Amino acid sequence: MTSTDQDPAPPAGTARTITEKILARAAGLDGVRAGQNHAFRPDYMVAYDFPGYTDLMFKQMHDDFGITEVDDPERYLIFIDHMLSKGDGRERQVHDVTRRWGEFYGITVHEGRGIGHQVAAEMGYALPGTFLIHFDGHISGLGAFGALGWGVRRDLLEAWVSGRIFLDVPASTRFDLTGAFAPGVDNRDLIHEIISRVGADGCAHQVMEFTGPGAEAMSIGRRQGLCGMAMFTGAVSAVFNPDGLSLEYARRVARTEFEPLSSDPGASYAATHRIDLDTLRPRVVLPGSARAANTLGVDEAAGTPITRAFIGSCASGRIEDIRAAAEILRGRRVASGVQLNVVPTSQVIHRQAEEEGLLDVLREAGADVAVSSCDFCFGYARPLQEGESCISTGVLNISGRMGSPGADIYMGSAYTVAASAVAGRITDPREVMA
């Protein structure tokens, strides 16, 4: 079913959030409520290979639990999207372990297509109403499509072994969005505005649900970027109710039938916040973490010198971000002494940006465009050196995240990163666009 019709109004006292509905279906129950613990059957169990993590889980699955075959290999999604930049023996060893594991169990390993959190959507796995788990919390970005993506850390092994996972049903916090982003402002500024308001634990163990005309007007890529940063409020996930935009995308990529689910009128929320997107300004996060105290208006950090700039990651690098960077960089040059690296989130997005002429604009400005991977975001490709300062659309800015612990990492939107790369210092993008 792919209807955009809303579910009929439920009887009094039975109204459910979209999260409760998705989890009820995954548990095979008529309904679930926040705080209850149930066994859930995820539609898909997702991972990327990474040494010291998935290789150990592969070994535990076989050696400790004696699993020699899986009932439904299609439910296992494995991506190779890290450690792709050097082409050395260490990389080959890591990826060969994953390939052999996939071959043994009849599980397809997806590689060379881009960052898994994006590619999963492009391949039709993040359909409205589906439930996906991953050890990585940024799987929450798939909530843009009306799916529920939940990062369960090493408990992913429980699902790999048994096909199910026990979880507490989370409450939901609702964010009613009105208005529209002003020029030079986007979803990255919104999530940091939210963190500055509610704190780094303001949605702890909850799901962020985005609603209202401001949410409906947001592009799919902007929704993905917003949902993908949910963990920095303490949330386990984030979600948009499916609408015409997400349903149109789902119909185009769907590999199975799907049933969209939406929150009922009168559903219960832990809290409701109202945000007018028209009032937002560009934000910058200081080195250390994305906590509220580190989140400033760009004017408060303006003038800070930088040597590096990065646009990419699972929470950025989509076509909207590349268009934003091109808007800033067109007819300008990256400042002397600054290296700007741009990494599209997938090969599909890379091709689209190439076809639109955006990557030519970036290259002419002095940016370096790399093949899609996670390698810049976690400091594997071109790591930061001692004493360097970088402004980034990556997902983390903790010490050592992108290289040396002696380097500083600031975070901002693609607009802010591009404007700062041109100026050689942290800069309000609205000044460049004026």
N, C-alpha and C positions, 0 to 999 in steps of 0.2 A: 504494500500500500504506500502510495506517495502523495496522498491528499494533503493539502494545506489546511484543511478544516481542523478547528480546535476540537478537543474532546468535549462531549456534552458536560454541562455542569454536574458535579457529583452531588449525592445526597449530603446533607449537613453533617459535618464532622468527619467526612471521608476525603476531603480535598488533599491532594498530594502534590509535592514538587516534582519537577522533571527528574531530579536525582532519585527520589523515592520510587518513581515509576520504573526507571531504567533498572534499578537494583531489584525491585520486586520481580520483574520479568527474568532477570538473571538468577534469582533464587527459586524461580518456579512457584511463586506465591501470589496471592491476590493483591497483597499490599504489605508494605513494610513502613516502619516509622523510625525517625531519628533516635539513636541510642540502642536500637536492637542489634543483636549479633546473629548473623546468618552465614551459611555457606553459599557462595555465589559462583556461578559458572560463567567466566568471562567469554565473550565472543572471540577475543583474540588476546594472546599473551605475547608481549612484545619485548625485544631486547636488542641492544647492539653489542658486538663483541668488544671486550676490554680486558686486558690482562689483570689477573688478581680478582676478577669478578666473575664474568661469565665462564671463563675456563674452569674455575673452581666449581661453579654450579653444574657445568656439564659433567664433571667428574663425580660430584655428589649424586647426581641423578642416576648415573649408571652404577657406580661402585657402592654407595651407601644405601640406595633405595632399590637397586636391582632392576631398574627400568630398562628393558631391552627393546621395547616398541611402544609407540604412542597410538591412541585410538584415532585421533583426528589431527594429522600433521598440518592441515590447513589453518588450525587455530594458533600455531606457533609462527610468529613473525620475527625473523632475525635479520638485522641489517649490519653491514660493514660500512661504517661511516666515520670511524676514528682511525688515526694512525695510517694515513694514506699519502703522506707528503714526502717521505724519504726513500721509499722503494728499497729498503735494506732488508737484511736477513731477519731482523727482529720483527719487522712488520709481517713478512711472509710467514714466519712461525706462528704469530698470533692468529692470523687469518686462516692459516691452514688448519689449526685446531678447530675453528668454527666450521669450516667447510666439511671437515671429516665428520664432525658431530652431526651436521645437517644431513649428510649423505647416509650416515648410519641409521638415523631415525626417519628418513624420507621427508625431511623438512627443507623447504626451499630457503636458501640464504640469498638475500638481496644485496647486491653491491654495485657500486659505480653509478648509482642513480641520485645520490644526494643524501641529505640528513634524514634519518628515518622518521622523525616526527612529522616531517613534511611529506615524504614519499608515501607514508602510510595513507595519507589523505588522497594523494594523487592516484593511488592504486585502488581506491574504493573500499578501504577498510574502515574508515571513520564515518560510517553512515549514521544518520539520525536514529537515536534509540539504541545504538550499540554500546557495549561495555568493554573497554580495553584496559589492561594493566601492563605495567612496565616497571622495572626497578628504578627508572629515572622519572623524577617528578614533573619534568617538562612535557610529558605525555598529555598533560592537562590542556595543551594547545588545541587538541582535537575537539574540545568542547565548543569550538567555533561552529561546528557542524551539527550541534545537537546530540553529539555522542558524549559519553562520560569516560575520560581517560584518567587513570589513577596510578600514581607512583607508589608502589608497595615495597620498594627496596628489595632486600634479599628474600622477603616472603614470596617473591615470584616463584621461587623453587617449589613452594607448596602447591602452586597451581600447575607448574610443569609436571609434577609427580602425580598429583591426584586429579587434575582437571578442574579443581575447585579451590576457592580460597575463602577462609573465614574472615569477615570484616565487620566492624561496627558501622551501622548506617549513619552517615554524617548529617548533621543539620545543615541548612543552607542560609546564607546571608545574601540578601537581595540588593542589587545596585541599580536603581532607576536612573537612567541617563537621558538627559534632554539636550537640545541644542546640537551643535556640530563643532568639530575642531576648527580653530582659526588657522590661517596660514602659518606654517612653521611649527605646528603643534600636532601631536599624534598620540596613538595608543600608549607609547612608551611614557609619555608625560602623564597620561591618565593613571597608569598603574603606580607610578611613583607618587602621584598626588594621593591616591588611595592609601598607600603605605604611610604617607606623612599624616593622614587623618586617623587611620585605625591602628597603626602600629604594625610591627613585624609579626605579632601574634593575634591581630584583631579578628582573624577568621580561622583561628586554630582548630584543626580537625573538622573543618566545614567545607562546603562547596560554595564558591562565589557564583551567583546567578545574575547575569546582566540582562536587563529588560529596558523597555521604554523606547521612545522614538529615536533617541541618540544611539541606542544599541542597534536598532533596526537599520539606521542609515549608515552604519559602519561597514566597510568592505570586509570580505572574508579574510584577507590577509591581515587587516588591522585586528579583527577578532582573534585570529590565531596568536598574534603577538601578545595581545592582552591576556588571553587565557593561559598562555604558556609561562607567564611569570607569576601565576597564582600562589605558588609555594612561598613567595616572599611576604605573604600576609599570614602564613601559617596554614593556609588552606590545603586540602588534599587534592582539590581540582577546581575547575571553573567551567561554566557552561552558558551558552546562549540557547534559548528556545528556538527550534527550527522555524524558519520563515521562507518566503519566496526565494530569497537569495541562496540560502544554504540548501534548500530542496532542489533548486535548479542545478547547483553544483553536484549534489548527490546523484541525481538522475543521470548526469553526464558520465559519472565515473563508476556507478554502482556495479558490483560484481554479483550481488545477491538481491533478493527482495528485502525491503526494509519497512519498518513501521515507525513513523515519527511519533514522539511523545512530547507533551508540553505540560508545564505546570498548570494546575487548576486554579481558577479564581478562588481566593480564600485559603490557599495553601499556607501553612505555618512556616514562618522564618525566624531565625534567631535574632536578626536585626535587619533593618532596611535603611539604606543610605541613598540620598538623592544628590546627584552631581550634574551641574550644568556645564556641558563641554565648552560652551562659549567662553566661560570664565577661566579656562585653564591656560597656563603659561608654560614655556619650556622649562624642564627640570633637569638637574644634574645631581648625580649621586657621588658623594665623596668616597675616596678609597677606604676599603675595610669591609663594608657590607651594605645591603640595601635597606638598612633599618631607618626608621623615621628621622632620627637625629642627623643622619648623613644625607638626607634628601633636601636639596635647596633649590630655589629659583636660580636659573642660569646666571642671572645678574650678580648673584652672591658669589659665584665662582669665576666670573668673567675675568679674563686677563691671565689666568693660570697657564704658563707655557706648556706645550706638549711636543713630543717627538714622534708619537705614533697615533694613528687613528684606525679604527676597525669597524666595518659595517658587515654584519653577518650573524650567524648562530641560528639555533632553532627558534629563537624569539624575534628574529629580524632577518634581513637578507631576502625578503619577499619582493615581489615586483613593486609594491607601493614604496618600500624603503629605497629601492634602486632608483625609482622615479624621483623620490625626494632628494636623493644625493645628486642626481643629474640636474635637477632644477637649481640646486645651489651651485654646482660646479660648472655649469654651462658658461663658456666664455671666461672662466677663471682658471687659476693654477693653484695646485697644492703648494703651500708655503715651503720655501727652502728649509731643509733640515727636518721635514716631517714626512713620514712614510704612511700613506693611506692604503690599506688593504681592504678589498671588497670581495665578499664571498657569497654568491647567490645560494639560496637555501637548497636548491635542487637543480638538476640538469634541465628539467622542464622550464624552470624560472630563468636559468642562464640563457636558454635558447630564446625565450620570449624577450628578455632584456636585449639580447643581441639583435633580434629582429626589429625591435622598436628603436634601435640606434642608441640606446642608453649607455651601453658599455663603451661605445666609441667616445661618447662625451666624457666618461670617467677616465678613459685612457688618455685622451687628449689633455685632460687636466692634470695628469701625472699620477693617477691612481693605478694600483696594480690589482688586476682582477684574477682571482684564483678559482680553481675547480672546487665545486661544492664538497665540503667535509666539515667536521667539527674541530679540525686541527688548530686553527687560529684561536678559537675560543678558549681552549684549555692549555694553550702555550706550547703546543707540540711543533707547530709551524712558526718559524721566525719568532722565537721567544723573546720577550722583553728582557733587556739587559739592566744591570744595576744602575740606578739613577734615572732611568727613563720614565716618562709620563705618557700615558695613553688614554684617549677617550674612546669608548667602545659601546656598541650595541649588544655586546655579549651578555650572557646571563648571570655572571658572577664577577665580583671585583675584590674578592678576598686576597690577602697577601699571597703572592706566588701563583695565582691562577693562570696568568698568561706568560709566565717565565720567572724571572728573578724575584724573590721576596723583597728585594730592595727597589723594585719599580712600583710606581703608583698607577692605579687604574681608576679612572672616572667613568661613569656610565651616563648615557643620554640617548636621545632619539637619533635616527639617521640624519634628520635635518641639522641637529646640533653638532653631530660628529663631522658632517661635511663642512659646515660653516667654520668649525674650529680648525679643521685641516687646512682650509684656505688662509685663515688668519694666523695660524701657528700658535694659537692660544685659545682657551675655551671662550666661545663667542655665542651670543644670542643669535640664532639663525634669522630672526626677524630683522636684525640690522643689515644682514647681507641681502635679504629679499626686498628691502624697502626701495 
